[in-house]
């Protein structure tokens, strides 16, 4: 059974779940998932996990992401992006310096309110379904971190920039909050995901051009992690979920190889010994 990751360059106008469905049918796969939703309006890098790779999805879901974003000032929408209904329109009476200064205040850690139209769930139901029914849900702000904002281009009312952010960051919310800060309203008018973890958009293929020869193996996907090799006895115990005693002191996740140098898991030290976190 083949397992690994595919890098897809998603076109705008298609949902991330639809990409999963297309690839599952195209390659007759058992289990397929994506590692971080891209809104239908957005394009760019979408990492697809195949078969056993889906068990490792949480490792990459936690990763930082980078985007090329375009924000249009002066127009606010109910979804905070170009797909929503316009709810306010104002003149943009600011200069480029003011726009750039406001944008750069988002650098660092902050508490961000997610959009009303989001896939986050409240009592098991996605927020966007409440919003469509006209029901307002009080959302809790979430801690996010903006690592960098670079290559800022301003041609008012358009503000474009590259942004690198932590997991859970909504660029739509950045656009919304920028508009509030400048007292003119704003929405996200274009978004391209350019990277996630070490994976780059430049290495991705369109849905039409993707093939299984492009599959990134589990071993290669996590080659940046340090590794440890176990002897035959410890490998058997390790694979059965038992903690093993080791003489190495390492606080991070490690690739684990058995006595035959086969990649078998990702593991880490715990208070009871070395155990697997994800089995290949």
C-alpha positions as CSV (number, residue, x, y, z in Angstrom):
1,X,0.0,0.0,0.0
2,X,1.5,3.3,-1.1
3,X,1.7,6.0,1.6
4,X,3.1,9.5,1.6
5,X,2.3,13.1,0.7
6,X,1.5,14.9,-2.5
7,X,1.9,18.7,-3.0
8,X,-1.0,20.2,-5.0
9,X,-1.2,23.7,-6.4
10,X,-4.9,24.3,-5.7
11,X,-6.7,26.6,-8.1
12,X,-9.2,29.2,-6.8
13,X,-12.8,28.2,-7.0
14,X,-12.5,24.7,-5.7
15,X,-12.7,23.5,-2.1
16,X,-9.9,21.6,-0.3
17,X,-12.3,18.7,0.3
18,X,-13.1,18.5,-3.4
19,X,-9.4,18.2,-4.2
20,X,-9.3,15.2,-1.8
21,X,-12.3,13.6,-3.5
22,X,-10.8,14.1,-7.0
23,X,-7.4,12.5,-6.0
24,X,-9.0,9.7,-4.1
25,X,-11.0,8.7,-7.2
26,X,-8.2,9.5,-9.7
27,X,-5.7,7.1,-8.0
28,X,-8.2,4.7,-6.4
29,X,-6.9,5.4,-2.9
30,X,-8.3,4.1,0.4
31,X,-7.5,7.1,2.7
32,X,-6.8,10.6,1.6
33,X,-6.8,13.9,3.6
34,X,-5.5,17.4,3.4
35,X,-3.2,19.1,5.9
36,X,-4.8,22.5,6.4
37,X,-7.8,23.9,4.6
38,X,-7.5,26.5,1.9
39,X,-10.7,28.5,1.4
40,X,-12.3,28.1,-2.1
41,X,-11.2,31.6,-3.0
42,X,-7.6,30.9,-2.1
43,X,-5.0,29.1,-4.2
44,X,-1.6,27.6,-3.7
45,X,0.0,24.8,-1.7
46,X,-2.3,22.1,-0.4
47,X,-0.5,19.1,1.2
48,X,-2.4,15.8,0.6
49,X,-1.8,12.8,2.9
50,X,-2.3,9.4,1.4
51,X,-3.1,6.2,3.3
52,X,-0.9,5.7,6.4
53,X,0.4,9.3,5.9
54,X,-2.9,10.5,7.3
55,X,-1.8,9.3,10.7
56,X,1.1,11.8,10.6
57,X,-1.2,14.7,9.5
58,X,-1.2,16.3,13.0
59,X,2.6,16.8,12.8
60,X,2.2,19.0,9.7
61,X,-1.0,20.6,10.8
62,X,0.9,22.2,13.6
63,X,3.4,23.8,11.2
64,X,3.9,27.4,10.2
65,X,2.5,28.6,6.9
66,X,3.4,31.4,4.5
67,X,1.1,33.3,2.1
68,X,1.0,36.0,-0.4
69,X,-2.0,38.1,0.6
70,X,-3.9,40.9,-1.0
71,X,-6.2,43.1,1.1
72,X,-8.6,45.6,-0.4
73,X,-9.3,48.6,1.9
74,X,-12.6,50.4,2.0
75,X,-14.9,47.5,1.5
76,X,-16.0,45.1,4.3
77,X,-17.8,41.8,3.6
78,X,-19.7,39.5,5.9
79,X,-17.1,36.7,5.2
80,X,-14.1,39.0,5.4
81,X,-13.1,37.9,1.9
82,X,-14.1,38.5,-1.7
83,X,-16.7,35.8,-1.7
84,X,-19.0,37.5,0.8
85,X,-21.7,40.1,0.6
86,X,-20.6,43.8,1.0
87,X,-21.8,45.1,4.4
88,X,-20.0,48.5,4.3
89,X,-18.1,50.7,2.0
90,X,-16.0,53.8,2.9
91,X,-13.5,56.1,1.3
92,X,-9.9,55.3,2.0
93,X,-8.5,58.5,3.5
94,X,-5.0,57.3,4.5
95,X,-1.6,57.3,2.9
96,X,0.8,54.5,2.2
97,X,2.9,55.1,5.3
98,X,-0.2,54.8,7.5
99,X,-1.3,51.6,5.8
100,X,2.1,50.0,6.2
101,X,2.5,51.1,9.8
102,X,-0.9,49.6,10.7
103,X,-0.1,46.3,8.9
104,X,3.2,45.9,10.7
105,X,1.5,46.1,14.1
106,X,0.3,42.6,13.6
107,X,3.8,41.2,14.0
108,X,4.4,39.0,17.0
109,X,1.9,37.3,19.2
110,X,-1.7,38.4,19.6
111,X,-5.3,37.1,20.3
112,X,-7.2,36.8,17.1
113,X,-11.0,36.4,16.6
114,X,-11.7,33.9,13.8
115,X,-14.1,35.0,11.1
116,X,-17.9,34.4,11.6
117,X,-17.8,32.2,8.4
118,X,-15.2,29.6,9.4
119,X,-15.0,25.8,9.7
120,X,-14.4,26.1,13.4
121,X,-17.1,24.2,15.3
122,X,-19.5,25.3,18.1
123,X,-21.4,22.4,19.7
124,X,-20.4,20.2,16.8
125,X,-21.6,22.5,14.1
126,X,-19.4,24.6,11.8
127,X,-19.5,28.4,12.5
128,X,-20.4,29.2,8.9
129,X,-23.7,27.3,9.3
130,X,-24.7,29.5,12.2
131,X,-23.7,32.6,10.2
132,X,-25.7,31.5,7.2
133,X,-28.7,31.1,9.5
134,X,-28.2,34.6,10.9
135,X,-27.1,33.3,14.3
136,X,-24.3,35.2,16.0
137,X,-22.0,33.1,18.1
138,X,-19.6,34.7,20.6
139,X,-16.2,33.3,19.6
140,X,-13.2,33.0,21.8
141,X,-10.0,34.7,20.6
142,X,-7.1,32.4,19.8
143,X,-3.4,33.0,20.4
144,X,-1.6,33.4,17.1
145,X,1.9,34.5,16.1
146,X,2.8,36.4,13.0
147,X,6.5,35.6,12.3
148,X,7.1,38.0,9.4
149,X,5.4,40.5,7.1
150,X,7.6,41.3,4.1
151,X,7.5,42.5,0.4
152,X,4.8,45.0,1.2
153,X,3.3,46.6,-1.9
154,X,0.7,49.4,-1.5
155,X,-1.3,50.8,-4.4
156,X,-4.3,52.1,-2.4
157,X,-6.8,50.7,-1.9
158,X,-4.8,47.5,-2.4
159,X,-2.3,46.3,0.1
160,X,-0.2,43.2,-0.8
161,X,2.3,41.4,1.3
162,X,4.0,38.1,2.2
163,X,3.1,36.8,5.6
164,X,4.5,33.9,7.7
165,X,2.3,32.8,10.6
166,X,1.5,30.1,13.1
167,X,-1.1,27.4,12.8
168,X,-4.7,28.6,13.3
169,X,-4.1,32.1,11.9
170,X,-6.8,33.4,9.6
171,X,-5.5,35.9,7.0
172,X,-9.1,37.0,6.5
173,X,-9.1,38.1,10.1
174,X,-5.9,40.1,9.5
175,X,-7.6,41.8,6.6
176,X,-10.7,42.5,8.7
177,X,-8.7,43.9,11.7
178,X,-6.5,46.0,9.4
179,X,-9.7,47.6,8.0
180,X,-11.0,48.3,11.6
181,X,-7.7,49.8,12.6
182,X,-7.7,52.1,9.6
183,X,-11.4,52.9,10.2
184,X,-12.3,52.1,6.6
185,X,-13.1,48.4,6.6
186,X,-11.3,45.9,4.4
187,X,-11.5,42.3,3.1
188,X,-9.1,39.7,1.8
189,X,-9.3,39.9,-2.0
190,X,-6.6,37.3,-2.9
191,X,-4.6,34.7,-1.1
192,X,-1.9,32.2,-2.2
193,X,-0.3,29.8,0.2
194,X,3.4,29.7,-0.7
195,X,4.8,27.3,1.9
196,X,4.0,25.0,4.8
197,X,6.7,23.7,7.0
198,X,9.6,22.9,4.6
199,X,7.3,22.3,1.6
200,X,7.1,24.9,-1.1
201,X,4.5,25.9,-3.7
202,X,7.2,25.8,-6.3
203,X,7.4,22.0,-5.9
204,X,3.6,21.5,-6.2
205,X,1.7,20.4,-9.3
206,X,-1.8,21.1,-10.5
207,X,-4.5,18.5,-10.0
208,X,-4.4,17.7,-13.7
209,X,-0.6,17.2,-13.7
210,X,-0.2,15.4,-10.3
211,X,0.9,11.8,-10.4
212,X,2.1,9.2,-7.8
213,X,5.6,9.6,-9.0
214,X,5.6,12.9,-7.2
215,X,4.8,11.1,-3.9
216,X,6.9,12.2,-1.0
217,X,7.6,9.2,1.3
218,X,7.0,9.3,5.0
219,X,10.7,9.0,5.6
220,X,11.6,11.8,3.3
221,X,8.9,14.0,4.6
222,X,10.5,14.0,8.1
223,X,14.1,13.7,7.1
224,X,14.8,16.9,9.0
225,X,14.2,15.1,12.3
226,X,17.2,13.4,14.1
227,X,17.1,9.6,14.2
228,X,17.9,6.6,16.3
229,X,18.4,3.0,15.4
230,X,17.1,0.3,17.8
231,X,18.3,-3.3,18.1
232,X,16.0,-6.2,17.3
233,X,14.8,-6.7,20.9
234,X,14.0,-3.1,21.5
235,X,12.4,-2.7,18.1
236,X,9.9,-5.5,18.9
237,X,9.1,-4.0,22.3
238,X,8.8,-0.5,20.8
239,X,6.4,-1.6,18.1
240,X,4.2,-3.2,20.7
241,X,3.8,0.1,22.5
242,X,6.1,-0.7,25.4
243,X,8.5,2.0,26.7
244,X,12.2,1.2,26.2
245,X,15.2,2.5,28.1
246,X,17.7,4.4,26.1
247,X,21.0,6.1,26.7
248,X,20.3,9.2,24.6
249,X,18.9,12.4,26.0
250,X,16.7,14.0,23.4
251,X,13.5,16.1,24.1
252,X,12.3,16.2,20.5
253,X,10.6,13.8,18.1
254,X,13.0,11.3,16.4
255,X,12.8,9.1,13.4
256,X,13.1,5.5,14.5
257,X,14.8,2.7,12.5
258,X,14.9,-1.0,13.4
259,X,17.9,-3.3,13.4
260,X,17.5,-3.7,9.6
261,X,17.6,0.0,9.1
262,X,13.9,0.2,8.1
263,X,12.0,3.4,9.1
264,X,9.4,2.2,11.5
265,X,8.1,5.2,13.5
266,X,8.5,8.6,15.0
267,X,9.0,8.5,18.7
268,X,10.0,10.5,21.7
269,X,11.3,10.3,25.3
270,X,8.6,10.2,28.0
271,X,8.7,10.0,31.7
272,X,8.5,6.2,31.4
273,X,11.0,5.8,28.6
274,X,11.2,6.0,24.8
275,X,7.8,5.4,23.0
276,X,6.3,5.7,19.6
277,X,4.1,8.6,18.7
278,X,3.4,7.6,15.1
279,X,3.9,4.2,13.6
280,X,4.8,3.7,10.0
